[in-house]
Amino acid sequence: MPIGIEDFVKIRTEGFYYVDKTGLIKELLESRGKVNLFTRPRRFGKSLNMNMLKYFFEYGCDARLFDGLAIQKEQSLCDAYMGKYPVISISLKDVSAGTFDSACSMLRSIIGNEAMRFPFLKHSEQLTPEEKSRYGQLIAIDSTARQVFAMSQEIMMDSLWILINLLQKHYRQKVIVLIDEYDVPLDKAQHSGYYDEMVGLIRNLFSRALKSNPSLHLAVLTGCLRIAMSSAGRHLESIFTGLNNLRVLSIADVECDEYFGFTDAEVRDMLHYYSLDDKYELIKTWYDGYRFGNADVYCPWDVINYCAKLRADPGAAPRAFWVNTSGNDIIRTFLRKAGPAARRELETLINGGSVSKKIRQELTYRDIYQDMDNLWSVLFTTGYLTQCGSTDARTFQLVIPNLEIREIFTEQIYEWFQEEARRDTPKLDAFCAAFPLADAETIETLFTAYLKKTISIRDTGVRKDKKENFYHGILLGLLSHREDWIVSSNAESGVGFSDILIEIEDSSVGIVIEIKYPDNGNLETGCQDALSQIEEKEYAEHLRQNGMETIIKYGIACYKKTCKVICLHP
């Protein structure tokens, strides 16, 4: 399984599994778009596709790499384009720095190293001495050792334009330019306080190279967002200002919709290849659900990682692999900014419903956090939400795509809720103190108040134990406030696993808590069922063995945003 491998040659020559996306080549060529921008969430195959394009178009192409793939069937396109162009290929995903100077140094290294792939330009008979000197400025090493390459800021802003024109003149052939993850430097700059400087640099770098450049045959860029002019028009912020030939292909567009992410048929083929057909429904539930244009796709990063786990351990449980590659700051910010109406809409999404929102697919990183409308748009464009229909070109029905993303939202809600609860320490102290006092009334009153501020799970499609787990997590988070207590979750005790056990060593008080979610809303019955389970399963036995002399038992029933608490104590 090609986990983390974005090198097309390595995948094709070293026995890795490859999902054929070479049909993208045909669509690109037949569309005749000169500058193409694909916006997709992280980990949907952008970098591998860009690497595949490089090896198809670049001089010296090994045609055997494409044996058996879709593009090989397009003989006329292969004859006209395969291995027929100089290609400049850079990725900006590693331009991540705390200062503008450091980011510039990284950018110099990326462009300088790409320029060094063409050392023949130093001696090309097609270039004038002045042009060879310009090439020398691109690859000159910094003698002070403060950075690898010595090119000035002015040269760096012209660097792609210079390299394109030198290659065109040398080969007497127009150039193809590939720029992967173009917007990562802007994202990092926004978080580190040098956004204006980076916008100016990237705009100048791209404008010179891509705008009305007769030496350019084709350019392909990828990223998460299309960086547009800010709502206030500050600093002419759009880095694509003046690019009238720009063709944007977003997650809402039908063109090329199936080439980023795995289709259902591609996942079925992969599972059959590895004799994992029986895992299809599980993988579909966890990792499918994205809708790009008219294509329903899976997150490829998740599918590949989980298949690799299953090959090593057929009993491996699915988990959120994507969360390890994408920061969840956007969800945390959303929860902090959300008012009651937005929290209610998020609750609808968590419970399997949809919400209608007008989406701005052209944003600036500066504007992302300015208002809730922008945050909804970013959740959509970055893959935390997807669409299940639209009423017009900008208004979409948004849903959470799959169980993995739902788990991510739920985890972030837990963390946000605990942060909010700890802002009112006296209230939290009173809630916790009520447990060893057997004060069921106070517990019920305060827990109900907490539930009204969080996101409840009430979708009939969610299993009952999943609903109980949610309330379990909320309560466990609140009780963890008492660091002097030993709080255990799902601990083995008696003849089963209790929801929550608490040991208060100073007073030798032990507490058993069992939580129920009665689907019929009968909280009284739910509490009694919980208490009966505590007795039948002998959950208190573990506490007695650990020296707890006083045992207090709680049956707690939750339904939507209400709860009831019944206590049994000596």
N, C-alpha and C positions, 0 to 999 in steps of 0.2 A: 504494500500500500504506500503511495507516495505522500507520506505525511510531511508537510512543510517543504516539499520539493517543487520548486518553480522553474527548474531547468528542463526545457522540453527535450533536449538531446539526451540528458541523463535518463529521463523517464522512458524514452523510446529505445535506448540502447542497453539499458541495464536491467530490463525485466520488470519494470514497474507497471502497474495497471493504469491505463490511460482512457479516459472518457473522451471520445472524439468530438472536439469543438471546432474542427477545421472548416466547417461550413461557414463560420464567421468570415473567413477570407473571401468567399464568393459574395456574401452580402455586402461586405465593405467595398469590393471592387465594382460591383454592379450598381451600387447606390451613387457612386461618383462624388461622394462628399470629400472635400479636400482636407478639412480639419474636423475630426470626429472626437467628441467627448462622451465617454461612457461613464455614467454615475451609477455605482452599485455599492451595497454595504461591504464592509470588510469581509474577507475570507469567502468570497464567491467566485474565485478563479480568475480575477483580473490579471494578476501578475503572470500566471502560467499562460494565459491567452496572449499576452503581450510578448512573452518570450517565444511562443509558437510563431507569431507573426514575424518576429525578427528572423528566425531561422528559415522561414519560407521565402521572404523577399530578398534576403541579403546575398550579395555575391558569394559564390563558393558553396551555395546550398547543397546539402547532400539529399538528393531526391528520395533516397531509401528511407529517410525519416518519416516520409508521408505514405509509405507503402500501406495499402489497405485502408487508408483513411478517406473520408468523404471528398476532400478536395482533389484527390488523385483521379476521381471520376470526371473532373472538369478539365479535360485535356487542353482545350484552347486557352483557358486561364493559366494553367500551369506552364504552357509553352510561352505565354506572353509575359508572365510575372515571376515565376519561380526562379530565384537566384539571379534576378536581373537588376537589382538596385543596391546602391550604398544605403546603409541603414544606421541611423544614430538612435541608440536605445539607452535611456536613463531611467532610474527610479528615484523618486524623492522621498521614499518612505522612511529613510534614516536621517533626514534633515530635521533632527529633534535636538534642540539646544536651549539652554536657559538665557542666552544672550544673542543679540543680532550678530555680533562679530563671530561668535562660535558657529552660528547657523551658516553664515557666509563662508566660513572656512570649510564646513562640510559640503556646501554646494560647489565650491571650487574643486574639492577632491573628486566629487562625482563627475563633473564636467571634464576636469583634467584627465582623469583616468579613462573616460570614454574617448577623449581626443587621442590618447596614447595608443588606442587600438589601430590608429592610422599613421604609423611612423613614416610610411613612404611619402607622405606629403612634404616632409623636409627636403626631399630630393626630386620631387615631381617636376618633370620637364614641362608640364602644362601650367605651372604656377610661376609668377614673377618673383624676384627676390623679395619684394615688399610683402607679397602674399605668404611666402615661406616664413618671413619674419613674424607675421601675424599668427601663423600656426605655432611658431616657437613661443609666443607669449601665452598660448593656451596650455602648454606643457612645461613651462619653465618651473623649476623647483625653487622653493623659497630658501635662500642661503642662510637666513637667520634661524631656520628650524622652528619658527613659531607656528608655521602651518606647512602643509605639504607642497601646495602650489602657490606660486607667487603672483598670479594674475591679479591686476588691479580691479577695483570695483567696476570701473568703466568697461574694461575688457570683459569681465564676467557677464555684464548685462548684454554684451554683444556676442558672447561666446558661441551660442547656438547658431546665430546668424552667420558668424565667421565660418564655423565648421561646415555648415550646410553648403555655403557657397564655394568653399575650397574643394569639398568632395565633388560637387557638381562639375566644377571646372576640370578637376583631375580625370574624372570618369566620363565626362561629357554625357552625363545622365542625371536626371533629377533625383532628389534624395527623399527617403522615407524617414520620418521622425516618430519615435515612440516615447511617450513620457508617462510613466506609471506613477500612480498615487501623487498626482500633481499638487493636491491641496493639503497634504500632511504638514509642510512647512508653515502654512497659514494657521492651521489648527494649533500647532505648538506655539507659534508666535502670539496668538491671542491669549493663551494661558500664561505666557511669560512676559507680556508687556511690551512687545516690539512689533505689534501687528502692522502699524502704518508703514514702517520701514520695509517689512517683508512684502506687503502688498505692492509697494512701489517697485521693489526689485523683481518680483515674479512677473508683474505686468510688463515691465520693460524687456525682460528676458524673452517672454512669449511673443510680445507684440512685434518685435524686430524679426524674430525667426519665422513666425507663422502668418503674419499679415502681408498679403500681396507679395509674397516672396516667389519670384519666377523660378528659383532653383528648387523649390519644394514640390514634390509630387503628391505626397500624402502624409498627413499627421494623425496619430491616434493618441488620445490622452485618456487616462482613467482617474477616477477619484470618487469620493463619497458625495460631494456637493458641487453644484455649479455656483461658483462665486460670482454673485451679481452685484450691481450697484446698491449700496445701502439705501434704505427708505428715505434718508435725508440727503442722499446724493453726495455724501462727504468724500472728498479727495478722489472723485471719479474712481470709486473703489473697485469696480469691476475689472478684473485682470484680463477680460476678453474684450475690452473697449476697442471698437474699430474692426473686430474680426467678423466681417460680414459673411465670411465663408464658413462659420462655425456651425456644425451639425451636432446638436445635443441629443443623446439617446439615454433617457432616464429610465427608472424602473416602471414608469407609467407608459412608456412607448412600446409599440408592438414590434418595430424593427429590431432584429437581433435579440429578441426577448429570451430565446432558449439557450443562448450561448454563455450565460453566466449563471451557474447553479446547475444541479443535476435534474433532469426530467424524471418522471415516474418510470418510464421505460428504461432509462439509463440506470436507475437504482435497481430495478428488477434484474437487469442483465448482470450487474455487479454482484448482487446477492446470489444469483444462480451460479455464477462463475466460482464463487467461494463456498458453495453449498450452504448458504445461509438463507434459503428461501423462507424458512419458517419464522424469520425475524422481520419479515416485510411489514406487517401491521404495526409492530412496535416502533420500527424506524420511521414509518410514515407518521405515526402519532407524535413522535418526539421532534422530528427534523424537517418535515414537509410543511406545506402551508403558505409559502411565499408565492405571490402572484406578480410577476414582472410582465407588463404588457398583457398578452393573452396566454402566457405560459405559466403553468404551475410548477414550481421548482423547489428542490430541497437545498439546504445549505451543504455544499460539498465538503467543507471542513469537518462538519459533524459526522456525515455519513462515512467518510474515510476513517476518521479516528475511531468511531464505534465499531466498524467492520474489523479494524486492526485488533481492537480489544477482544472481539468475539472470536477471532481466529486463535488468539492465545488462550482465551477463557470463554468457552461456549455459554457459560452462565453469567457473564458480565452484564451488569445492569446499565441501562443508558444513563447518561448524565450530560450536563451542560458543558460541552467543549468550547463552544463559541465564546462563552463568558470569559475564558482565559485569554482571549485575544483582543477583546474590545472593552475599553473602560466603560463603566456604567454611570459616569458622572451625569449624563443627560437625564437618567431616571431619577437620580437623587435630586437634581435641580428641579425637575418637574414636580416631585413630591413636596419640596420645600415651597415652591411658588403656587402650587395648586390651591385654589379656594374650594369651598364646599361643592360647587357645581362640577369643577374639573375632577375632584376626587370621586364624585358620584359617577362620572363618565368612565373613569379608570376602573371603578368597581364593576361597571357593566362589561368592560373588556375582560377583566379578570374572570368574570363569570361566564364567558363564552359569547357575549353579545358584540354588537358593533356600534360605532358612533360615526356620525357624518361630520366631516371637517373639510374646510377649504384649505388646500395645501399650497404652500409657496415652495416650489422646487428650486427657485433661485434665491439664495440667501447669502449673507456674509457671515463669517464666523463672529464678527463683532455683534451682529444682530440676533444671533441664535437665542441668547438668554434674555432678550429684552421683553418679550411678552409671551403669553401662553400659546397664541396662535403659531408663533415660530417654533415653540417647543413641540407642538403636535407635528409640525412639518418635519422637524429633525428626527423625531421618533420614527416617522414613516420612511424618510430617505436613508436612515442608517440601519434599518432592518428590525427594529423593535416592534414595529407595527407593519402590517401589509394591507392591501386593499382587496375587498371582495365585491366591488362594484363601484360605479360612479354615476353621478347625475349630470355632470358636465365635465369639461376638460380640467377643471381645478378642484372639484368637490368629490371626495371619495368616501365610501363606507370603509372605515378602518377596523381591523380586528387584530388580535394577537395571533401570530401565525401558527404556533405549535406549543407543545408542552414544555419544550426547553425554554422558550422565551417567557412563558407563563411562570416557570420556576424562577427565572431571573427577576421578574417583576415582584413575585411574592417575597423572595429573599430581600430585595431592596425595601419593600414595604416593612418587613420586620425591623430592619436596621433603622429606617426613618422613624418608625413608631417608637422604638426604644429611645432614640435621640429626643423625640418630642416629649416622651414621658419623663425623662430625666431633667427636663427643664423645670418641672414643678416637683422638687425634691420633697417638700412636706407632704404633698398628696401621695407620692409614691411610698414614703415612709409609713404613712397611715394605712395604706393598702396592705403592705407586707406585714405590718404589726398586727393586723386583724387576724391573721392565720393562726398564730399560736394562742390567741385569745379566744378562739372558736367563735369569732364574731361574724357569722354568716351574713348578717344584714349589711354590715359595712362593706364586706367583700363584694356582695352582689351589687350594691349601689355604685361603688367605685369602678368595678370591672365593667358594668354597663356603660358608665361614662367614658371609659377608655374605648370600648367597642364602637361607640358612636363617632369616634374620631378616626377610626382606622377603616380599612377596606374589608368588608365581610365577603364570605364565599357562600353563595346560595344557589349556584347553578345546579339544576337537577341532573345535568350530565356528569357532574363530578361525583366520584364515589364518596360514600358516607365517611369512610375513614380519612379521605383527603380533607373533607370539611373539618373533621375533628382535629386533624393535624394542624390546621391553620390556627384554630383557637388555642390549641396546645402550645404552638410556637409563641403566640402573643403572651400567654400567661407565663410561660417559661422565661421570656425576656424580661417581664416585669419583676418576677421573683429573683432573677439573677442580680438585681440591685443589692440584695443583702449578701455581701461578700463573706460575712461571718457564718453563713449557713452553708450546709452541704446540700446542694440541690441536684438531684439525679433525674434524668429523663429516660423513659423506657428502660428502666433498670429491671433486671431479672429478680423477681421476688415471689416467694411461694411457688405457685405452679404456673406462673405467667410473667408478663412484663407490665409493670404499672406505668401509668402516664407520667406522674411526677411524684417523687419521694423527697422529703425534706428532713434533714437531721439538724436539730439545734442543740449542740453538745452542752452548752453552758447550763441549760435547763432540762436536759435529757428529754426534750419533746420531739416526737416524730410525727410527721404529717404525710398522709396519703391523699393524693388528688387523682380522681378519675373524671375525664371529660367526655360528654356525649353530645351528639348533634341529632336531636329527634326530627326526622323529616316531616312529621305531622305538626311540629311546633309545640307539642305537649311537654313543657319544661319540667313539670312536676314528675311525670313518668320517667323522663330522661335522667333526672337526679336519682330517683329510686333505682333505676337500672344500673347506674354507675356505682351506687353504694352496694348493691347486691353483688356486682362483679368484684368489688374490693373484698367482700367477705368470702365469696366462693373461690376466688383465686389466691386468697391468703396473702394479699399484697403487704400487709403489715408485718409479716414474719421477718423480713429482712431488717426492718427497723428494730424489732425486739432483739434480734441477734447482735445488733450493733450497740446495744445498751440503752436504747430509748425506753424510758419508763412510762411516759404518757403518750398515748397514740390518739391523734385526731384525724378523722376521716371526712373527706369532702367529696360529695357528688355534685358536679357542676354541669349544667346543661345550657347549651348556647343555640340560639336560632336567630339568624340574621344579625341584628345589632342589639339583641336582648339576651339576658342570661338569668338563671336562677341558681342559687347555692343552698344546699342542705348539708348540715354538719352533724356528724355523730362523734361524741366525745365522752370520756368517763364522767 
